[in-house]
Amino acid sequence: MAAVPRTSSTVTRRRAIFATVIGSGLEWFDFSGYAFFAAIIGKLFFPAGNETTSLLLALATFGVGFVVRPLGGIVFGIYADRVGRKKALSLAMLVMATGSALIAFAPTYEAIGIAAPCLIVLARMLQGISAGGEMGGATAFLTEHAPAGKRAYYSSWIQTSIGFAVVIGSLVGTLIVSAMPTESLTQWGWRIPFVIGTLVAPVGYFIRLKIDETPEFSTETVHAQSPLRDVIREYPRQVISSLLMVVLWTVCTYVILFYVPTYATRSLHMPQQQGFISGIVSGSVLMAMAPMFGALSDRIGKQRVLRVAAVAILALTYPLFAWLNDSPTFATLLIFQVTFGILIAAYTGPILALFTEMFPSRVRTTGLSLAYNGAVTIFGGFASFIITWLIQLTGDPKSAAWYILFAAVVSLIGAMLMKPYSTRG
């Protein structure tokens, strides 16, 4: 008789992983589509008479989505801590779909003038609010379903979902760029990823609604009435250290996974198709390796794995960028992306499990959302913009490495400050 509950529990946990990976993957697919086609969007919606200026405006609008992420994190975090993780995650899916639909069908500047970029800004705000609620809710959802001693392994599947989104997004981008003439790509081909995201969102919504609520939340007798107030009053050190540790994660994610395809084309003058393929490679490595490093950190220590990875990124970033710029070949680009894919997987595999140990269940989603989205807004959202500006300022493409080096130092400080809530006082 004892085997039945274990089997049932195992099935529920597998469904929880599947619902999170599919749902978060769809969210990030929608979110990353803008980054991959930023240059075209800049020309169509932000005509400035200069190609670089248009790209910068498009990237700045990409960053607008990050400005509202803390709002989304707080709203969805409070909602998840008060009424449930799965309800919050399901609602986040619908908000993301609305933003994607706006981009998919928005008329261009040539058709409706200033209203066109306004629609894009509104769409990015909706996507930002949704993404702001996704990470904290997904982390709490998976770690609270995880068996003892496997929290890092379970939560690392969220990073797998990001890799999944990068792979699928890059594959779609590569197919579109390869199969369509430039004129058709500019006219309507770039809209295809956003149409796909809009159409598949109901699937993710349905999957999430069907999964069970987490046991930890379901058995919580008293839910926090003011999760945000409680987190700020009782766990300020945990919020600050978590925020600092997210800096390297978010900078590496948006620079290496999302910006490098554009970087390879604009700064290294490589074919756009090769940039997309490199995105597929890095996303595939991240998707495969994150659970491995999560499982490893469950066995040998989460902090140990995370700190070693951060130091490795600090040591290897500039040499890798220098090598890529000195030898801008497709093979070099692929090795560059594989190496960073492994390093990012090693850093992010244990990170979310560490965060869950800093906050109790009653305020966990709010605490995670506040720390994560604060860092992403400040350091991640404008990463592409900052790097493009650095390259323009210095005239040296290798200056892209400086921002990652800065992020590694900040996150190592955060790792030294971290303190689980159970050992407070």
ZAGU-894390 format. One record per residue (C-alpha): z negated, y, x; residue in one letter; residue number from 1. Coordinates in steps of 0.001 Angstrom, whole numbers. Last residue first. Layout:
BEGIN
        zz        yy        xx   residuo   num
         Z         Y         X         A   NUM
...
END
This chain:
BEGIN
        zz        yy        xx   residuo   num
    -14491     36272     19104         G   425
    -11316     34427     18254         R   424
    -10891     30812     19309         T   423
     -9417     29555     16031         S   422
     -7043     32535     15905         Y   421
     -5167     31282     18973         P   420
     -5000     33833     21853         K   419
     -1870     35211     23498         M   418
     -2241     37934     26137         L   417
      -649     36034     29042         M   416
      2322     35081     26892         A   415
      2773     38711     25865         G   414
      2935     39798     29511         I   413
      5578     37129     30101         L   412
      7444     38532     27113         S   411
      7635     42040     28568         V   410
      8848     40787     31968         V   409
     11566     38641     30387         A   408
     12731     41508     28167         A   407
     13230     43824     31157         F   406
     15283     41158     32910         L   405
     17393     40713     29760         I   404
     18078     44448     29606         Y   403
     19067     44608     33245         W   402
     21609     41799     32960         A   401
     24087     43951     31005         A   400
     24217     46139     34136         S   399
     26629     43536     35526         K   398
     29476     45251     33634         P   397
     29193     48255     36015         D   396
     30622     51601     34863         G   395
     27055     52870     34874         T   394
     26989     54815     31607         L   393
     29680     52835     29795         Q   392
     28048     49543     30824         I   391
     24638     50814     29768         L   390
     26028     51998     26407         W   389
     27584     48602     25685         T   388
     24262     47008     26677         I   387
     22282     49315     24402         I   386
     24612     48762     21423         F   385
     24540     44991     21845         S   384
     20745     45018     22092         A   383
     20352     47366     19106         F   382
     18935     44808     16741         G   381
     17094     42849     19390         G   380
     14556     45203     20993         F   379
     12910     47379     18356         I   378
     13983     45601     15191         T   377
     13702     42103     16640         V   376
     10247     42828     18024         A   375
      8892     44164     14734         G   374
     10654     41386     12874         N   373
      8853     38643     14762         Y   372
      5381     40185     14752         A   371
      5363     41224     11091         L   370
      7056     38040      9899         S   369
      4651     35786     11771         L   368
      1602     37619     10458         G   367
      2920     37725      6894         T   366
      3884     34058      6946         T   365
       526     32980      8361         R   364
     -1796     35035      6165         V   363
     -3528     32269      4133         R   362
     -2399     29572      6568         S   361
     -4425     30855      9508         P   360
     -2658     32845     12266         F   359
     -2418     32374     16036         M   358
     -1647     28639     15978         E   357
      1471     29368     13924         T   356
      2758     31549     16763         F   355
      2483     28771     19317         L   354
      4488     26484     17034         A   353
      7143     29190     16850         L   352
      7431     29459     20630         I   351
      7682     25794     21641         P   350
     11471     25276     21582         G   349
     12247     28977     22030         T   348
     11881     29212     25791         Y   347
     13438     25852     26639         A   346
     16265     26365     24150         A   345
     16973     29817     25615         I   344
     17142     28344     29125         L   343
     19412     25479     28062         I   342
     21828     27792     26225         G   341
     21702     30187     29183         F   340
     22964     27481     31506         T   339
     25618     26285     29056         V   338
     26849     29856     28513         Q   337
     27225     30631     32223         F   336
     28879     27256     32845         I   335
     31373     28057     30057         L   334
     32055     31553     31403         L   333
     32611     30188     34900         T   332
     35139     27665     33583         A   331
     36969     30358     31598         F   330
     37283     32514     34690         T   329
     35658     35859     35421         P   328
     34677     35138     39061         S   327
     32866     38204     40402         D   326
     31743     39200     36898         N   325
     30518     35713     36022         L   324
     28785     35348     39379         W   323
     27009     38692     39011         A   322
     25909     37809     35473         F   321
     24510     34475     36666         L   320
     22776     36010     39704         P   319
     21219     38683     37438         Y   318
     19855     36220     34872         T   317
     18530     33479     37157         L   316
     15037     34593     38232         A   315
     13866     36231     34999         L   314
     15359     33416     32926         I   313
     13545     30862     35080         A   312
     10271     32789     34718         V   311
     10653     32788     30935         A   310
     11415     29047     30902         A   309
      8351     28247     33012         V   308
      6215     30358     30678         R   307
      7478     28646     27505         L   306
      7077     25102     28853         V   305
      3524     25729     30056         R   304
      2478     27564     26891         Q   303
      3590     24670     24682         K   302
      1803     21947     26621         G   301
      2867     18592     28074         I   300
      3416     16452     24965         R   299
      4120     18933     22173         D   298
      6086     20952     24732         S   297
      8441     18024     25325         L   296
      9061     17626     21586         A   295
      9972     21310     21281         G   294
     12088     21076     24435         F   293
     14068     18238     22890         M   292
     14207     20008     19513         P   291
     15777     23079     21201         A   290
     18294     21072     23276         M   289
     20945     20035     20752         A   288
     21326     23276     18802         M   287
     20977     25392     21936         L   286
     23692     23428     23712         V   285
     25956     23627     20671         S   284
     25377     27380     20312         G   283
     26234     27943     23969         S   282
     29435     25900     23671         V   281
     30586     27425     20385         I   280
     29988     30919     21744         G   279
     32055     30033     24811         S   278
     34849     29007     22452         I   277
     34716     32423     20783         F   276
     35016     34211     24125         G   275
     37895     31959     25148         Q   274
     39742     32861     21936         Q   273
     39323     36562     22645         Q   272
     41270     36204     25898         P   271
     39382     37512     28969         M   270
     39339     41156     29967         H   269
     35912     40908     31658         L   268
     34374     43939     29950         S   267
     36110     43900     26554         R   266
     36895     40214     26000         T   265
     33993     38569     27801         A   264
     31577     41152     26389         Y   263
     32782     40480     22835         T   262
     32111     36734     23245         P   261
     28896     37666     25151         V   260
     27490     39661     22232         Y   259
     26392     36958     19781         F   258
     24945     34079     21779         L   257
     24026     35728     25066         I   256
     23067     39242     23990         V   255
     21764     38610     20496         Y   254
     19830     35456     21284         T   253
     18689     36533     24738         C   252
     17292     39816     23404         V   251
     15619     38108     20447         T   250
     13891     35436     22487         W   249
     12887     37770     25310         L   248
     11261     40194     22863         V   247
      9591     37490     20736         V   246
      6771     37100     23259         M   245
      5875     40789     22944         L   244
      5636     40534     19148         L   243
      3469     37413     19374         S   242
      1092     39159     21784         S   241
       856     42207     19520         I   240
       361     40260     16279         V   239
     -2242     37948     17819         Q   238
     -4139     40905     19253         R   237
     -4176     42640     15857         P   236
     -5540     39576     13996         Y   235
     -8398     40614     11689         E   234
     -7585     44101     10460         R   233
     -3791     44065     10703         I   232
     -3520     40515      9357         V   231
     -5950     41131      6504         D   230
     -4185     44320      5404         R   229
      -802     42567      5374         L   228
     -2150     39513      3518         P   227
     -3692     41556       686         S   226
     -4554     39062     -2059         Q   225
     -4935     36182       378         A   224
     -4733     32796     -1293         H   223
     -7882     30897     -2190         V   222
     -7937     27120     -2704         T   221
     -5244     26270      -159         E   220
     -4167     22727     -1084         T   219
      -610     23712     -2001         S   218
      -266     25959      1060         F   217
     -1227     23185      3474         E   216
       783     20550      1612         P   215
      3986     22625      1875         T   214
      5961     23126     -1352         E   213
      8307     20263     -2185         D   212
     12103     20601     -1799         I   211
     14381     21090     -4809         K   210
     14413     24899     -4745         L   209
     15507     24888     -1116         R   208
     18533     22677     -1714         I   207
     19650     24758     -4725         F   206
     19498     28051     -2793         Y   205
     21365     26531       139         G   204
     24166     25397     -2152         V   203
     24193     28746     -3981         P   202
     24816     30419      -582         A   201
     28034     28457        42         V   200
     30365     30879     -1742         L   199
     29034     34116      -271         T   198
     28956     32738      3253         G   197
     32531     31505      2933         I   196
     33663     34914      1687         V   195
     31863     36549      4611         F   194
     33525     34215      7101         P   193
     36986     34924      5558         I   192
     36808     38735      5711         R   191
     38238     38916      9260         W   190
     41496     37461      7943         G   189
     42170     40361      5555         W   188
     44191     43194      7080         Q   187
     43120     42922     10724         T   186
     43698     39182     10927         L   185
     46966     39530      9024         S   184
     48258     42088     11539         E   183
     47024     40142     14560         T   182
     48849     36974     13537         P   181
     46614     34197     12220         M   180
     45960     30655     13418         A   179
     44171     31261     16704         S   178
     41986     34190     15581         V   177
     41031     32464     12343         I   176
     40365     29107     13992         L   175
     38299     30711     16738         T   174
     36268     32745     14257         G   173
     35595     29703     12081         V   172
     34539     27714     15123         L   171
     32415     30615     16359         S   170
     30628     30913     13028         G   169
     30077     27157     12833         I   168
     28708     27000     16365         V   167
     26629     30167     16057         V   166
     25212     29041     12710         A   165
     24282     25637     14124         F   164
     22628     27289     17114         G   163
     20557     29351     14698         I   162
     19723     26186     12737         S   161
     18654     24503     15965         T   160
     16265     27404     16518         Q   159
     14737     26563     13154         I   158
     14637     22931     14287         W   157
     12155     24035     16940         S   156
      9530     24321     14182         S   155
      9427     20535     13760         Y   154
      9237     19696     17458         Y   153
      6681     22418     18115         A   152
      4492     21220     15243         R   151
      4528     17598     16316         K   150
       928     16871     17331         G   149
      -329     16399     13788         A   148
      2410     15860     11226         P   147
      4728     18764     10325         A   146
      5043     20049      6742         H   145
      2925     23107      7510         E   144
      4976     23706     10654         T   143
      8218     23607      8681         L   142
      7332     25996      5851         F   141
      5347     28402      8040         A   140
      8319     28727     10367         T   139
     10851     29054      7548         A   138
      8800     31771      5842         G   137
      8293     33776      9014         G   136
     11939     33480     10032         M   135
     13612     34144      6692         E   134
     11898     37246      5351         G   133
     13428     39653      7834         G   132
     16775     37881      7502         A   131
     16822     38827      3824         S   130
     15879     42455      4434         I   129
     18461     42677      7218         G   128
     21219     41181      5096         Q   127
     20436     43692      2344         L   126
     20459     46545      4871         M   125
     23724     45306      6366         R   124
     25327     45357      2926         A   123
     24122     48920      2310         L   122
     25532     50037      5682         V   121
     28847     48352      4897         I   120
     28982     50053      1500         L   119
     28301     53439      3116         C   118
     31078     52743      5661         P   117
     33523     52427      2737         A   116
     32181     55324       631         A   115
     33333     57743      3335         I   114
     36989     57192      2478         G   113
     38019     54936      -392         I   112
     41228     53205       738         A   111
     41609     54248      4390         E   110
     37907     53707      4943         Y   109
     38289     50069      3898         T   108
     37522     48492       514         P   107
     34479     46170       512         A   106
     35156     42621      -704         F   105
     33681     40407      2005         A   104
     31186     43041      3141         I   103
     29643     43363      -316         L   102
     29691     39597      -812         A   101
     27778     39094      2452         S   100
     25040     41469      1323         G    99
     24694     39671     -2004         T    98
     24574     36280      -277         A    97
     21723     37481      1955         M    96
     19694     38519     -1105         V    95
     20275     35108     -2717         L    94
     19073     33216       367         M    93
     15939     35346       663         A    92
     15025     34335     -2897         L    91
     15095     30661     -1969         S    90
     12962     31263      1134         L    89
     10330     33161      -870         A    88
     10153     30460     -3535         K    87
      9887     27761      -841         K    86
      6976     29396       964         R    85
      4667     29955     -2000         G    84
      3134     32474     -4402         V    83
       727     34624     -2341         R    82
      1532     33885      1288         D    81
      5267     33663       546         A    80
      5320     36953     -1408         Y    79
      3332     38728      1304         I    78
      5768     37468      3923         G    77
      8800     38302      1763         F    76
      7710     41922      1426         V    75
      6435     42270      4995         I    74
      9404     40554      6618         G    73
     11903     42414      4471         G    72
     10312     45745      5395         L    71
     10168     44681      9044         P    70
     13890     43819      8797         R    69
     14891     47267      7557         V    68
     15716     48623     11019         V    67
     17407     45346     11935         F    66
     20166     45739      9391         G    65
     20796     49181     10829         V    64
     21558     47485     14150         G    63
     24852     46126     12858         F    62
     25536     49718     11817         T    61
     25002     50730     15454         A    60
     27396     47969     16474         L    59
     30062     49355     14134         A    58
     29480     52876     15445         L    57
     29691     51625     19045         L    56
     32904     49769     18258         L    55
     34436     52896     16719         S    54
     33408     54943     19758         T    53
     34998     52404     22104         T    52
     38271     52411     20175         E    51
     38555     56201     19992         N    50
     39948     58161     17054         G    49
     36691     57694     15173         A    48
     37651     55233     12466         P    47
     34424     53629     11226         F    46
     35406     51243      8419         F    45
     38644     49648      9565         L    44
     38453     50151     13340         K    43
     34758     49331     13588         G    42
     35137     46278     11356         I    41
     37804     44991     13737         I    40
     35536     45429     16790         A    39
     32472     44011     15015         A    38
     34218     40758     14079         F    37
     31819     38354     15842         F    36
     28745     40497     15167         A    35
     29466     40776     11442         Y    34
     29865     37022     11087         G    33
     26463     36558     12732         S    32
     24453     37437      9616         F    31
     26437     35268      7249         D    30
     26219     32302      9626         F    29
     22577     33173     10258         W    28
     21703     32792      6577         E    27
     23786     29631      6241         L    26
     22019     28125      9234         G    25
     18649     29174      7859         S    24
     19374     27261      4633         G    23
     20901     24221      6291         I    22
     18242     23997      8994         V    21
     15364     24689      6599         T    20
     16499     22331      3854         A    19
     17217     19562      6387         F    18
     13850     19959      8106         I    17
     12026     19918      4755         A    16
     14054     16915      3619         R    15
     12989     15064      6740         R    14
      9381     15983      6048         R    13
      9607     14797      2453         T    12
     11128     11480      3539         V    11
      8368     10975      6101         T    10
      5692     11746      3521         S     9
      7153      9215      1100         S     8
      7278      6598      3836         T     7
      3708      7355      4895         R     6
      2530      7333      1302         P     5
      4158      3936       733         V     4
      2964      2262      3937         A     3
      -687      2345      2908         A     2
         0         0         0         M     1
END
